[in-house]
Structure formats: C-alpha cells, structure tokens
C-alpha cells in the first residue's frame, strides 16, 4: 500500500504531501487545474517507476519525489531527485520493489497496469539471453478496444508480441466458449456488479454492425432490450464496459501468470482512478465507487484469497462523495482537499463530515459552491440577503430584487417564500 507521497518543486506547487496516505480510500478534491490528476500520475510513478506518456518535470531547483509503500517483505522508502544532466528522475538500481497489482484508470479512457507476475520478471530468450518484460502495460482507449502490442527481439529477429488482444477480440472469443471460459464468467460478474442502480449490465450476442465489415463486435444489452455494439454504446456505458473488460483481463492474466511461475496471487491491489463519475447519470454516480470496490474485492471466488485493496480517487462529484457516507471510516479513509491560497496550491487532509443532502456537499468547503443554483439566482439571493439585514430597505431596491428572485427562482423555493413573508407589506405597496 502507498503510505507517503511528497512532491517538492514538481507539479503545480513548491510542496505537496499526502502523508500518511490512508490504507483504503483516498479522495482528492479541488478545483480544476490544481493538480489532482498530477498527484495520481506521481503516485503511479512512485509505485511502478514508469510514466504513462511523458515524465513530470521540475518547477524549481532541487526537485524531489519522496514516496513510501509496503512491499512484500517490508516498507520501501525512497527520495528520487531530478538529475539535471540526464534530464530524468534518479531511481534505485535493480528490480523495483513489489507494491502489488496496480491499476490506473484515467479520465480519457486510457489505462495503465503493473502486474508483479508479468512486469517483474526476465524471460529466457531462445539464444540464451534474457528478454525483459514490459516495465508496465500502457493502454490508450484505442488499444483497450483493439489490442496492445510491443516490438521484441526474441530470436535475433525483430517481431511483434501480442500483449493484449483487446476487448473486441477477447470478448468475442470468450463468448464463443462462455460455458467453459472463466474470463467470460468473471466479465459477466463484474458487469453485473458495476451496472447502474437496478440496471445490471449484461452482454448481448456479438454482431457485425454494418455491411462490409464482418468483424463480430461484442454488444451490451440495453435497458430497452436492444443489443448495442460496444463501439456504438453511450459514453457512460462504454467507459464502464471498457473498465470492466480491463479489470477482467488484468485479473485473469495475473492469475494465469501466477500459476505459470508458481507464485501466489498478489496480496495487495492499488487502484488509481480519475473522475469515476465521467459520463455517468447521477443515479449511476451514486453507486459506481462502492460497486467498483466490492467487485475488486470479490473478483476471486476463493475464500482463502483476501487481498488488501487501496483506492486513490480524484473526483468533482458530490454524489460520489455522498455515496461513500455509509462506508467511510476515518481510520481507513481520507478526504484530501486541494485549494489555492495566496496564489499557492496547497493540500490538506480535510475533516470528513456526513452531509446527507447532496446540496450540502456542493456548498461545503469540499466543493466551495456558494449556492446550489445558477449564477443569476446566486446573485439574486445575495442581494436579497443584504436587504433582509436592513431595517428599512427602500421600495425601489425591494422591487428590483423581488423581480430578480421571481425570474430566477421557482415560486416554491423556501427562500423566496420567506422573502415574500418578510417583505409582505413592502411588496403590497409596490403592487
């Protein structure tokens, strides 16, 4: 489990620290552009020593990334400093420590996976040399669907190695032998668990969507009864479906690799996920994270296998936060709030409070929204509040504000009703 992540002169601030990182859930909140996604990228690098596309670069002198995580046998702590001459982050030599199975789901549909049974080994080549496994698996949204390859030199001749066949190919093959395919059974179970409230996702029959392309495309059975090809599925369904496939592939391949090299399944699973609410209806936002947590915990049917699961989640959604109220535990979970103070980005561990109503989450210090209304209605409410504090507001001011409230608020709005009662005699005079 990740226990500490501290950045100095790298990213959006001179200093950011998650210390200690909570062992189960860590929620990163804050306005756009303050560095939530960057913290997830830094956490991914600290755990796997790989970057997704391009490495982070310093914003000042003596930049460092300090991190600590539990390995198989002990806690590993390291300070990585920026090497100016090499233009890269220094790191310890040799095989990296083993943090367990690490899965990173980004908001753009890309994924990263680090598997200790596959990214932690050296393979023997046919000519007697050693072939290193990929440092990690880096998926674009396209490669999740259509497959991931790499170029290798296994026998002295460059060739392509298929790492992952992709959703379309794997899902179709698994479906053909569905009664005998453990991957397909796992996929169906995950889909059912990750579907929206009262609408579990289920696979339909693979079909060729249009004349001229005979590829069979997996389908999702929609609530209205149609089987829709995944490539044509609504954005929210497509994102969750791709996430589900990636989890099924990751868990299945991890299990297969562990059996092949005779090592136990990973005792730790770390999940980094950026904005799990993206494209999801509010009803789905309210269930997605608890469902994801439960599905990962129960992916293996063996009662003897109980991995420790840690989440780092960046979110803008009050419904995601509200969905965790019944299971949040201050001993295991943490709410981290990023903010801008005197032109400096800061992060602090915020006190968790049950808000109940989602509007209370919106108006809390977590999301900093003054009113859960339109900007125009917010302005009208502020003007009305000022007049309510005055002993004798002028009739002209009352008239103007009353017109604003009438325009931007419904007649049954609680504040509007109180306003009309308080200003009753003045409103009668105006009429």
Phi, psi and omega in degrees: 000140175292131184245336182206138174217117184226128182244131177235121179057040173213137183090207188278357186216167177284335180204126174224137183216129166253102187203111000274150173285133181294146186286345182241281182252135171231118181256127177254119180236163180146169183293165176300142172086003182269349172115019179297310180296325179296321178297322176296318178297319179294322177296318178300315180294318181300323182279328189240347184061030175227152174252156182286304181238299179228148183285157174291151179235153183292157171247007180191180181286158176053047179288145180207153173236117183251130182214159180212134176209157179280125173264197182292322187243342183197174176274131180254129178234136183209145173247114179261124181252152180284124177270109185297318183291317181274348181055050177202168178275129178286157181206164180292152181276167178084188181293139181290154174300157185261107180272357186102193180281124183240128181232130182234116178253117182266164185289339182272007180091359176274160182221156170227143180224134170237119185244118182296342178272349183231331181258016187232017188230162171247132180260147178278124178280164181295331181271009178095347178282182181248138177247119183280139176291162180301142178301329175192171177255122183244111182256132162276169176301324180293316183288337172299319181282317193246358173115155182234128180235165169216159180265126181230169175232088187274321184235021184095353180243123179300138179207163178271136176248128179277115179273314180216129182290339180097159184305312187296315181286310182299310184301318181295317179293317179300322182294326182297329179240039191304327180289340182247359186262110176296330178295318181292320178296319177296316178302313181297320180294318178294319178300317180297320182287326186267359179292167180292168181306125177062016180218070182298142177281143178214147180287145170260197178275131175301140182221160170271112190297327184211158182296135179106338176239108186268008175295137174276124181254130177300151181235159173245131179281115183280165183297337179268011170097348181273147172267112184255125176305141184300327179292345178249002187291154175303154189303315181294316179297319181295318181296313181293325178295318178294320176298317181297315178299315182299320177295315180298316178297314183298311182293319181295315181291325176297315180296318180293318181292320179298320178293322182293319183260007174059055174228153182290158175299152182300133180275353181229136174232125179244126182242122173252128182218130183257117177051069180298344182280352186304128178073000187265140173297151179309323179298325180281323177303328184286347182238346193298316185285313174302322179295318180296317179298313181294321182292321179290322178296330187249019185294329179258127186287348182293127180289339181278348182257109179229086182289155170276128184243129178238137179242141163236120189233124171262129185211151172247005193258117176297331179291327175296317179294317180297327182293342183264358187299325183282343183240353182295133181230117184297341178281337183245342190235158181215145174248117181252127182247126175261141184211167177250114182236116181053047178064019178235131177285130178231158175225139177215154176281117185270151177287127179281130176227138173287128181257335181074273181290136181297327177299329177291326174295317181300321185267004179279175177292348180288320182246345171058034177267119183301316179221144178274057184219183171290163178299322180295316178293323178299317179297317179297320180295321178295316180297319180294321180297322178296316180294325180295337179276347181272142180290320182224075177293148182288153180296324180297317180293318179299319180297313181299313183292322179297322177293322178295315179297319180297326182284323191253351180238148175287158183298334182269007178300130184303319180292318181299320178295316179295321178301313182296325177290317182293321183260022186305311182294324180288322178294326176294320179295324181292320180293000000 
